[in-house]
Amino acid sequence: MADRLKAYRAKRDLDRTPEPAGGEGAGGAPAPAGGRFVIQEHHASHLHWDLRLERDEALASWALPKGVPGHPEENRLAVRTEDHPLEYLSFEGEIPKGSYGAGTMHIWDRGTYECEKFRDSEVIVTLKGERVGGRYALFQTGGKNWMIHRMDPPADPSAEPMPEIVAPMLAKAGRLPADDGRFGYEIKWDGVRAVAHVDAGHVTLTGRNGTDFTPRYPEVRGLGDALGSRRLILDGEVVALDEQGRPSFERLQSRMHLASASAVKRRMRDIPVSYVAFDLLWLEGHSTLALPYRERRRLLAELELSGPAWRAPAHREGDGRALLDASKQQELEGIVAKRLDSPYEPGRRSGAWIKLKNHAVQDVVVGGYTTGDGGRAASLGALCVGVHDEGRLKYAGKVGTGFTESTLATVLRELRSLERDDSPFDGRQPPRATRFVEPRLVARVEFREWTRTGTLRAPAFKGLRDDVDPAEVVRET
Amino acid sequence: MARAIWSGAISFGLVNIPVKLFSAVQKKTVRFHQLDAKTGARIQQKRVNPQTGEEVPYEQLVKGFELSPDTYVVIDPDELAAIEPKKTRTIDIEDFVEIDEIDPIYYDHPYYLAPGPGAGKAYALLLAALKDTERVGIARVVIRSKEQLVAIRPREDVLTMETLLFGDEVVSPSDLGDLPDPDDAKASKKEVDMARQLIESLSTEFDPSKYHDEYREAVLEMIERKAQGEEISIQAPDEAPAEVPDLMAALEASIASAKRQGGAKKPSGSKADSKSGSDSGSKPKKTAASNGSKSGSKPRKRSTAKK
């Protein structure tokens, strides 16, 4: 007994932690074939779950970084940890900072188990808890680590594995719908679209073109911690809010193009980002795509997402005009109308979602540039941009305003590495002095209107975006 | 008020301006004392002769200059005193130069000079004249028996005195070795342009208040907490940031308030046109959505006074 808890005591200052010291033990006969078990959710430096099985008057313990699998096809890592005293079966509390395993610990599940096999490298048990029930194997793999495997059929027979990628549904540009009452209205978030996979504490952000954004926006990782063992997929937007709490694509620019983790870390302080969730696509083993928008919204609201870097703002049902006016008053980009009874159509630009903009904004492909004069001699004069029409890139005019010193430098740096000899534009061509580039950069521009010849009137540069595939860029209005 | 560390007079030509000297730097390094970990007693240092193991009294100490290992020239304190620079009480300005001519590498330690009794007018005159001519006075002064070369420089409404290193105190870069030969490491124009743009993109105004000694602040905070009996953790403290403001709630609140203020009236419609085409970096933001608080539904109304 004393020997088994030696490692436990050696790691702790028992005067400082509220954890039990491990007393004399019950002294009775050793539990023959099982006993009690507990699973504690432990918000330490990394969220994990601790599985502890009563065994010979102590608790044999494993740390499970992704929790207990509910499906036989999901083997998960388990890390054998030191035996814990029996009193730990009911331990919940705050382990102080600086102590071993610092962070909040609470009981996630408890119950009894039956033991089938208990060897040094393999344990087979049947857990009977409130949340977890079933036959599980814990076994040591080649190295030091263990795995936990569910031997019974899935806990929820209809559960499906979490899809790896869901392409976000896109909105069509349009006007306020006539059947106003059948639509829900949301703010159009002026940021970068991102689907968030939240898998038992682990968050992955995926952009429209499949890029993994997670390292770029580390503050959103806290969302995983906040959701605990839940597994779900959210649709939303990464935004940088200005001093007034409004999303600003221009502010986000300085977070979008950072290459190194240290640069991200420095910028995080000046320009923090937030994840705004507006749809729920998958929840605990079940796709929610086929559910009507209103129902998905209800499930999303139940998650009560609100934290330092995430929120799920409400939608408004009906009276879209009032929201559009209010958004205009706050100088927001616009709103999105979504049919209350519509399912989620991954990857489709669907008429069920209508974007309503307060001012014209358009993504364009950069196909060339002219050099500047005056203050910008030898640098950038204007971008020559285009949009796709039936697969061909059509010239749509020059964008020469809206740059700041720093965006100018970023854009120019990108352009220089993309130069090529011939024009990527089909049909009408930009001015003769244009230097052509590979049509790989997508810029966002604000403009007054389209001219009859298909040129942007008075366009101003808003920023580069790397979450949009250039081939997808078409005229939006 | 700070205490003067020296008083004397600036002198040039026939002019004599009494001044008081203050250090312009407050070194904020956190200092620790050595204690015996077992008993907590302060450690005392004694001067001990290693051969006899006995303590040597202060009066018996002389200075030795090591010529070669174990061979010393012994210097009596009196002998040094005899050749010390004459203790004058003046800062003798010898030349006036342009500030750009002084390479910052020569600056050693900054002091402030405040006017002595009755010297206000002359002091202000010198200050104004230095500003006007954009010059800096180069002077010699003896402080604590050390002769110093100094630069007298106006800074806002005060004269500063920077001690300067002597030319032979500055290490020559040729002692470093390993520096690239500029001819061998010639960059292309494109590379230079790119570097220049990168610099420009990061350019800003120097604001000393932006930078803090974060290590010192953390040390002091730890000391304070420990002094109050709190156990100290080895982990960095978590920040507890505010929640993301609820912009939608703010809009709903503004809709509600617009409706209260007389139904049909629209909140405002003709704002968007003024935006297009302008340089987007410096757009004035006049309206406010919610910020900060959890419920966050307090949009400020557009102020007509602030245009």
Boltz contact constraints between the chains, C-beta under 6 A:
constraints:
  - contact:
      token1: [A, 97]
      token2: [B, 233]
      max_distance: 6.0
  - contact:
      token1: [A, 97]
      token2: [B, 235]
      max_distance: 6.0
  - contact:
      token1: [A, 98]
      token2: [B, 233]
      max_distance: 6.0
  - contact:
      token1: [A, 98]
      token2: [B, 234]
      max_distance: 6.0
  - contact:
      token1: [A, 98]
      token2: [B, 235]
      max_distance: 6.0
  - contact:
      token1: [A, 187]
      token2: [B, 248]
      max_distance: 6.0
  - contact:
      token1: [A, 244]
      token2: [B, 288]
      max_distance: 6.0
  - contact:
      token1: [A, 244]
      token2: [B, 289]
      max_distance: 6.0
  - contact:
      token1: [A, 245]
      token2: [B, 245]
      max_distance: 6.0
  - contact:
      token1: [A, 245]
      token2: [B, 247]
      max_distance: 6.0
  - contact:
      token1: [A, 245]
      token2: [B, 289]
      max_distance: 6.0
  - contact:
      token1: [A, 245]
      token2: [B, 290]
      max_distance: 6.0
  - contact:
      token1: [A, 245]
      token2: [B, 291]
      max_distance: 6.0
  - contact:
      token1: [A, 246]
      token2: [B, 289]
      max_distance: 6.0
  - contact:
      token1: [A, 274]
      token2: [B, 244]
      max_distance: 6.0
  - contact:
      token1: [A, 306]
      token2: [B, 243]
      max_distance: 6.0
  - contact:
      token1: [A, 307]
      token2: [B, 243]
      max_distance: 6.0
  - contact:
      token1: [A, 308]
      token2: [B, 241]
      max_distance: 6.0
  - contact:
      token1: [A, 311]
      token2: [B, 244]
      max_distance: 6.0
  - contact:
      token1: [A, 313]
      token2: [B, 246]
      max_distance: 6.0
  - contact:
      token1: [A, 313]
      token2: [B, 248]
      max_distance: 6.0
  - contact:
      token1: [A, 314]
      token2: [B, 248]
      max_distance: 6.0
  - contact:
      token1: [A, 322]
      token2: [B, 255]
      max_distance: 6.0
  - contact:
      token1: [A, 325]
      token2: [B, 266]
      max_distance: 6.0
  - contact:
      token1: [A, 325]
      token2: [B, 267]
      max_distance: 6.0
  - contact:
      token1: [A, 326]
      token2: [B, 251]
      max_distance: 6.0
  - contact:
      token1: [A, 326]
      token2: [B, 254]
      max_distance: 6.0
  - contact:
      token1: [A, 326]
      token2: [B, 255]
      max_distance: 6.0
  - contact:
      token1: [A, 326]
      token2: [B, 267]
      max_distance: 6.0
  - contact:
      token1: [A, 329]
      token2: [B, 267]
      max_distance: 6.0
  - contact:
      token1: [A, 329]
      token2: [B, 268]
      max_distance: 6.0
  - contact:
      token1: [A, 330]
      token2: [B, 287]
      max_distance: 6.0
  - contact:
      token1: [A, 330]
      token2: [B, 289]
      max_distance: 6.0
  - contact:
      token1: [A, 331]
      token2: [B, 287]
      max_distance: 6.0
  - contact:
      token1: [A, 358]
      token2: [B, 272]
      max_distance: 6.0
  - contact:
      token1: [A, 359]
      token2: [B, 272]
      max_distance: 6.0
  - contact:
      token1: [A, 359]
      token2: [B, 275]
      max_distance: 6.0
  - contact:
      token1: [A, 401]
      token2: [B, 279]
      max_distance: 6.0
  - contact:
      token1: [A, 402]
      token2: [B, 280]
      max_distance: 6.0
  - contact:
      token1: [A, 404]
      token2: [B, 281]
      max_distance: 6.0
  - contact:
      token1: [A, 405]
      token2: [B, 200]
      max_distance: 6.0
  - contact:
      token1: [A, 406]
      token2: [B, 201]
      max_distance: 6.0
  - contact:
      token1: [A, 409]
      token2: [B, 197]
      max_distance: 6.0
  - contact:
      token1: [A, 409]
      token2: [B, 201]
      max_distance: 6.0
  - contact:
      token1: [A, 446]
      token2: [B, 276]
      max_distance: 6.0
  - contact:
      token1: [A, 448]
      token2: [B, 276]
      max_distance: 6.0
  - contact:
      token1: [A, 458]
      token2: [B, 276]
      max_distance: 6.0
  - contact:
      token1: [A, 458]
      token2: [B, 277]
      max_distance: 6.0
  - contact:
      token1: [A, 460]
      token2: [B, 277]
      max_distance: 6.0
  - contact:
      token1: [A, 460]
      token2: [B, 280]
      max_distance: 6.0
